[in-house]
Amino acid sequence: MIHKYSMNGLFIVLDVNSGAVHVVEEVVYDVLDCYKELSREETARLFGEKYKPTEIYEAWEEIEQLENSALLFSEDIYSDIVPLINKREPVVKALCLHIAHDCNLKCRYCFAEEGEYHGKRELMSAEVGKKAIDFLIKASGKRRNLEIDFFGGEPLMNFDAVKEIVEYARSLEEENGKNFRFTITTNGILLNDDIMDFINKNMHNVVLSIDGRKEVNDRMRPRAGGQGSYDTIVPKFIKLAESRNQTDYYVRGTFTRYNKDFSKDVLHLADLGFKQISVEPVVASDSEDYAITEADLPEIFEEYESLAKEMLKRKKEGRDFNFFHFMIDLTGGPCVTKRLVGCGSGTEYLAVTPSGDLFPCHQFAGREEFKMGSVYTGIEKPEIRSAFEDCNVYSKPACARCWARFYCSGGCVANSFNSHGDLISPYEIGCEMQKKRLECALMLKACENAE
């Protein structure tokens, strides 16, 4: 399988199974359409008005050489790996601790219902957090590197518990042969110098929630009284990003139907000085006025391409920044397992509620049918884990036929469930946007390698 497209004056061809990316001349790009169906002579006649026969023959030979080198039309060798992956010993390597099912913002698009997660407002006690650490150490087997994400709601509303849990985990590292890496996500309202100092000393990564321009952010991320949050958080976020030398953090936003010109929000954040930026599409029911619909996709595609071209321009000017959704590694990249099964939700990655209940990920928290057990009792419903283990790019018919499958790994399982009520039917609008982002990412890499 190949995927070919033209962007920014380049003719780009991806060989799906080998991962090889080719920037080709237009004649090669055209000939690829009929290479498998027509002979060289028939192809020469088909394009006789556009190219000379010698150009067609040279293009044909170039394609043939690449095919013989398994760099075009290569075989799929990965489907046979899936059974081996499914036979792995179950290992949990990461927990998302819902340190606070409460929040001091009232974000309109919040999937967590302003922190309540289909339940009541509550804070995780340090004792529950410590039990979660104990559970992870036991459930991780021989794995050394473990991850803890402090999530909410708003984690800073329960920051004393965060500090105590971190201290406890650190105290167990040496004797158990483990190394914990911590991440925290915050809306920034409660950030102060002491908290920043603790974050910088203990958090491997930090996610700072902001949607971009003041009018965009404040429309969707107000306080309880309706006041905006932008003016409060921007100075704090700038200070924190600078204190981390513009690394190991992301300012992370959500765009909706209200700001389909989201590239302006990305560039606004870049102009504020942020170097690590993530702005992604909202996932919402069609009944919501801010939901992205299929009719919005052409405009959104143009925004992604416009953003990619502006990033090229800024890089030449020495004003470059990283946009998370355009970052791609063509030399190493994720391991085969991650390419086939994705984030590991429900298997390697679990969410823990304030009461200690275990769920497949933060987006399933509070849905009783997905409660897997607790940090006190461990996994009590292995059938739930089995259902998530069975999710891979080959068990999803739409993914098995898709050129982007090894880059999106089948997409978000929670989005599949929320849009279709099952774990294997991809969220189509999200798929289309993901494919456009990948095309932009490959174009940027092609331009980078051409320099």
C-alpha atoms as one frame of an Amber mdcrd trajectory, in Angstrom:
protein
   0.000   0.000   0.000   1.156   3.509  -0.806  -0.245   6.948  -0.086   0.579
   9.880  -2.324  -0.322  13.539  -2.159   0.930  16.944  -3.199   1.528  19.792
  -0.769   3.542  23.009  -0.848   4.846  22.223  -4.324   6.137  18.773  -3.365
   4.994  15.395  -4.647   5.180  13.038  -1.687   4.777   9.270  -1.627   4.590
   7.161   1.545   5.156   3.443   1.403   2.856   2.407   4.238   4.417  -0.878
   5.314   8.108   0.062   5.127   7.567   3.644   6.309   9.743   4.955   3.469
   8.891   8.500   2.376   9.795   9.683  -1.119   9.744  13.143  -2.645   9.408
  12.448  -6.360   9.112  14.272  -9.639   5.643  14.835 -11.023   6.064  12.201
 -13.727   6.817   9.520 -11.123   3.874  10.743  -9.062   1.543  10.335 -12.065
   2.921   6.993 -13.239   2.349   5.485  -9.803  -1.396   5.664 -10.444  -1.229
   3.018 -13.159   2.049   1.225 -12.422   0.292  -1.869 -11.092  -2.442  -1.989
 -13.733  -0.814  -0.983 -17.045   2.345  -1.929 -18.892   5.137   0.564 -19.423
   4.091   1.063 -23.034   0.421   1.522 -22.132   1.438   4.078 -19.523   3.529
   5.956 -22.079   0.526   6.178 -24.380  -1.752   7.273 -21.534   0.491  10.218
 -20.606   1.719  10.863 -24.137   0.428  14.421 -24.243   2.047  15.358 -20.904
   5.423  13.567 -20.965   7.945  12.242 -23.446   8.214   8.429 -23.705  11.755
   8.558 -22.304  10.477  10.387 -19.205   7.817   7.742 -18.679  10.349   4.903
 -19.057  12.771   6.530 -16.614   9.988   7.039 -14.085   8.895   3.435 -14.532
  12.424   2.160 -13.909  12.772   4.328 -10.803   9.552   2.915  -9.365  10.623
  -0.623 -10.261  13.945  -0.209  -8.466  12.232   1.112  -5.351   9.765  -1.768
  -5.431  12.584  -4.315  -5.760  14.278  -2.666  -2.753  11.049  -3.032  -0.714
  10.702   0.748  -0.489   7.496   0.904  -2.522   4.559  -1.510  -2.484   6.303
  -3.444   0.301   4.632  -6.369   2.040   2.818  -6.038   5.342   4.859  -8.023
   7.865   3.166  -6.654  10.972  -0.137  -8.491  11.026   1.662 -11.648  12.155
   3.064  -9.796  15.178  -0.330  -9.055  16.734  -0.856 -12.548  18.215   2.565
 -12.309  19.865   1.675  -8.924  21.360  -1.575 -10.287  22.755   0.306 -13.119
  24.465   2.495 -10.731  26.461   2.393 -10.902  30.238   0.074  -8.062  31.361
   2.167  -5.195  32.727   0.950  -1.811  33.937   3.517   0.916  33.365   1.549
   4.136  33.882  -1.243   5.499  36.050  -3.319   8.635  35.651  -4.147   9.749
  39.188  -7.341  11.779  39.372  -6.022  13.802  42.238  -9.066  16.087  42.165
 -12.558  15.472  40.872 -13.161  19.165  41.211 -12.180  22.250  39.262 -12.048
  26.023  39.567 -12.931  26.548  35.892 -16.144  25.744  34.045 -14.846  24.793
  30.617 -17.775  24.323  28.288 -16.339  21.346  26.431 -15.008  19.474  29.474
 -15.518  15.716  29.035 -15.068  15.375  32.811 -18.200  17.428  33.572 -16.161
  20.168  35.262 -14.251  17.532  37.207 -17.126  15.371  38.451 -16.664  12.453
  36.034 -20.261  11.240  36.211 -20.118  11.279  40.008 -19.505  13.654  42.891
 -16.856  16.248  43.590 -14.082  14.791  45.709 -10.332  14.930  46.295  -7.948
  11.984  46.370  -6.402  11.396  49.766  -2.671  10.848  50.052  -3.468   7.373
  51.377  -5.296   6.395  48.181  -2.442   7.844  46.129   0.080   5.762  48.075
  -2.016   2.647  47.494  -1.937   3.481  43.788   1.866   3.611  43.924   1.932
   0.238  45.683  -0.405  -1.198  43.052   1.749   0.106  40.200   4.975  -1.274
  41.666   3.371  -4.704  41.932   1.531  -4.621  38.591   4.578  -3.389  36.646
   6.508  -6.628  37.069  10.148  -6.246  36.060   9.636  -2.946  34.267  11.852
  -0.244  35.751  10.573   3.041  34.305   7.068   3.962  35.488   4.909   7.021
  34.880   2.444   8.865  37.070   0.201  11.586  35.611  -1.479  13.928  38.086
  -4.785  14.865  36.512  -8.162  16.339  37.350 -10.301  18.348  37.457  -7.609
  20.652  38.658  -4.717  18.918  40.492  -3.496  22.099  42.170  -6.685  22.118
  44.255  -5.156  19.110  46.053  -1.474  19.888  45.781  -0.487  18.800  49.289
  -1.569  15.268  48.340   0.476  15.509  45.123   3.602  16.348  47.115   3.055
  13.553  49.608   2.465  10.970  46.853   5.612  12.044  44.999   7.664  11.790
  48.180   6.258   8.330  48.897   7.008   7.058  45.387  10.559   8.368  45.548
  11.098   6.585  48.869  10.287   3.243  47.214  12.353   3.571  44.052  15.674
   2.132  45.149  14.407  -0.866  47.102  12.041  -1.870  44.277  14.323  -1.086
  41.348  11.900   1.476  39.913  12.221   4.940  38.440   9.164   7.183  38.541
   8.518   9.967  36.060   5.806  12.439  36.983   3.597  14.678  34.851   0.998
  17.202  35.933  -1.745  18.971  33.983  -2.993  22.316  35.279  -5.200  25.225
  34.263  -2.795  27.527  36.086  -5.243  29.456  38.258  -3.501  28.399  41.489
   0.072  28.423  40.211   2.524  30.297  42.422   6.277  30.374  42.905   6.354
  27.568  45.461   4.292  25.262  43.259   6.414  26.114  40.220   9.550  25.291
  42.181   8.154  21.902  43.193   7.037  21.168  39.620  10.441  22.048  38.223
  12.194  19.806  40.721   9.875  16.829  40.448   7.812  16.800  37.253   9.334
  15.366  34.107   6.673  17.115  32.072   3.915  19.650  32.684   0.842  20.396
  30.584  -0.492  23.965  30.772  -4.078  24.322  29.584  -4.868  27.392  27.467
  -6.826  27.658  24.226  -4.939  30.502  22.561  -6.151  34.042  21.980  -7.817
  35.792  24.914 -11.271  35.914  23.337 -11.080  32.238  22.327  -9.790  31.021
  25.680 -12.189  33.048  27.792 -15.224  32.011  25.763 -14.679  28.313  26.474
 -12.649  28.366  29.715 -14.389  30.755  32.144 -14.491  30.726  35.917 -17.671
  29.896  37.821 -18.749  33.543  37.766 -18.156  33.835  34.029 -14.880  35.772
  34.300 -12.157  34.809  31.866  -9.000  32.941  32.877  -6.556  34.231  30.231
  -5.206  37.274  32.069  -4.562  35.228  35.204  -2.760  32.294  33.641  -0.683
  33.759  30.804   1.967  35.492  32.974   2.274  32.355  35.109   2.595  30.057
  32.109   5.232  32.272  30.516   7.215  32.271  33.746   6.972  28.490  34.137
   7.971  27.806  30.529  10.993  30.068  30.859  11.959  28.464  34.168  12.044
  25.099  32.367  14.226  26.511  29.569  11.342  26.087  27.121  11.521  22.281
  27.339   9.620  19.478  29.075   6.234  21.168  28.953   3.355  21.865  26.578
   0.822  24.617  26.414  -2.167  22.579  25.399  -5.356  23.958  23.891  -8.591
  22.778  22.330 -10.148  24.315  19.258 -13.856  24.177  18.507 -16.229  25.229
  15.753 -15.976  28.743  17.178 -12.304  29.057  16.233 -11.788  27.038  13.095
  -9.026  29.556  12.391  -7.087  27.813  15.168  -3.750  28.357  13.430  -4.037
  31.915  14.728  -4.253  30.522  18.260  -1.162  28.385  17.716   0.736  31.372
  16.361  -0.555  33.571  19.172   0.938  31.144  21.688   4.180  31.078  19.704
   4.267  34.888  19.685   3.929  34.834  23.483   7.221  32.936  23.495   6.058
  29.359  23.971   8.139  26.777  22.123   6.134  23.615  22.877   2.548  23.914
  21.656  -0.374  21.512  21.285  -3.795  22.639  20.064  -6.161  19.852  19.155
  -9.777  19.506  17.999 -12.638  19.159  20.424 -14.479  15.846  20.455 -18.144
  16.470  21.173 -21.646  15.345  20.338 -23.182  16.837  17.196 -25.820  18.389
  19.439 -23.265  20.805  20.877 -23.013  24.130  19.061 -19.214  24.086  19.328
 -18.810  20.553  17.885 -16.741  20.085  14.745 -18.733  18.567  11.895 -17.816
  16.914   8.628 -18.752  20.119   6.812 -15.997  21.941   8.715 -13.201  19.643
   7.522 -12.141  21.469   4.322 -11.650  24.691   6.279  -9.755  22.844   9.009
  -7.520  21.133   6.442  -6.612  24.532   5.021  -5.733  25.730   8.504  -3.351
  22.837   9.062  -1.606  23.432   5.741  -1.414  27.159   6.413   0.110  26.487
   9.820   2.693  24.097   8.364   3.784  26.651   5.769   4.038  29.382   8.406
   6.170  27.100  10.550   8.574  26.630   7.636   8.774  30.371   7.208   9.391
  31.004  10.905  12.069  28.336  11.077  14.035  30.116   8.357  13.654  33.329
  10.339  14.914  31.709  13.548  11.490  31.845  15.215  10.709  28.138  15.162
   8.578  26.241  17.663   7.300  22.681  18.044   3.699  21.839  17.246   2.957
  18.500  18.875   0.685  17.204  16.120   3.273  17.803  13.403   6.089  16.033
  15.249   7.117  12.755  13.645  10.224  10.565  13.841  10.966   8.797  10.558
  14.238   7.225  11.703  13.240   5.508  14.936   9.807   6.393  16.165   7.585
   4.314  18.456   8.189   0.598  18.907   6.190  -1.853  16.813   3.829  -2.588
  19.698   2.897   1.060  20.133   2.377   1.454  16.395  -0.096  -1.412  16.418
  -1.999  -0.903  19.674  -1.583   2.768  20.572  -1.516   4.305  24.030  -2.101
   1.091  25.976  -5.279   2.252  27.701  -6.928  -0.529  29.661  -3.748  -2.603
  29.591  -0.506  -0.725  30.283  -2.146   2.566  31.233  -4.951   2.904  33.795
  -6.774   5.742  35.532  -7.349   5.924  39.291 -10.293   7.863  40.743 -10.146
   9.674  44.103 -11.732   6.645  45.789  -9.143   4.314  44.261 -11.233   2.717
  41.511  -9.404   1.607  38.364 -10.617   2.479  34.863  -9.084   1.933  31.395
  -8.189   5.632  31.038  -9.229   9.076  32.275 -11.982   9.342  29.670 -13.701
   6.194  30.953 -13.532   7.216  34.610 -16.920   7.139  36.321 -18.535   4.776
  33.788 -19.425   1.842  36.013 -19.447  -0.651  33.153 -15.708   0.039  32.709
 -14.689  -0.208  36.353 -11.853  -2.770  36.366 -11.129  -3.019  40.089  -9.361
  -0.839  42.629  -5.893  -0.085  43.936  -6.838  -2.129  47.012  -8.004  -5.275
  45.227  -6.202  -5.037  41.879  -7.797  -5.993  38.553 -11.084  -7.744  39.305
 -12.496  -7.748  35.772  -9.785  -9.082  33.450 -12.394  -9.334  30.700 -12.314
  -5.531  30.408  -8.567  -5.597  29.985  -8.957  -8.369  27.397 -11.376  -6.215
  25.415  -8.811  -3.426  25.288  -5.979  -5.844  24.490  -7.930  -6.883  21.417
  -7.905  -3.317  20.082  -5.259  -2.927  17.386  -5.000  -1.637  13.849  -5.875
  -5.054  12.431  -8.898  -5.743  14.638 -10.449  -2.487  13.407 -11.602  -3.004
   9.801 -11.435   0.690   8.916  -7.885   0.951  10.275  -6.631  -2.164   8.520
  -7.408  -0.460   5.192  -6.000   2.960   6.163  -2.626   4.338   5.073  -2.158
   6.170   8.395  -2.627   3.164  10.661   0.977   2.874  11.856   1.093   6.549
  12.866  -2.209   6.943  14.712  -2.231   3.318  15.968  -5.964   3.075  15.455
  -6.878   6.325  17.141  -8.364   6.984  20.565 -10.446   4.101  21.924 -12.461
   6.488  24.101 -13.372   8.553  21.042 -14.480   5.340  19.325 -16.716   4.433
  22.238 -18.155   7.910  22.635 -18.985   8.214  18.938 -20.090   4.643  18.136
 -20.628   2.806  21.401 -17.870   0.260  20.733 -14.069   0.117  20.948 -13.196
  -0.662  17.338 -15.137   1.811  15.179 -12.924   4.865  14.738 -14.197   8.406
  15.199 -14.273   9.354  11.513 -13.937  13.128  11.811 -10.949  12.674  14.084
  -9.418  10.229  11.594  -9.649  12.706   8.748  -7.998  15.458  10.773  -5.282
  13.080  11.923  -4.479  12.140   8.329  -4.173  15.774   7.342  -1.844  16.418
  10.295   0.304  13.482   9.200   0.502  14.805   5.659   1.647  18.153   7.025
   4.193  16.453   9.273   5.652  14.463   6.385   5.836  17.595   4.236   7.720
  19.423   6.978  10.174  16.532   7.275  10.670  16.495   3.521  11.475  20.211
   3.524  13.779  19.776   6.519  15.744  16.996   4.802  15.993  19.029   1.613
  17.777  21.887   3.367
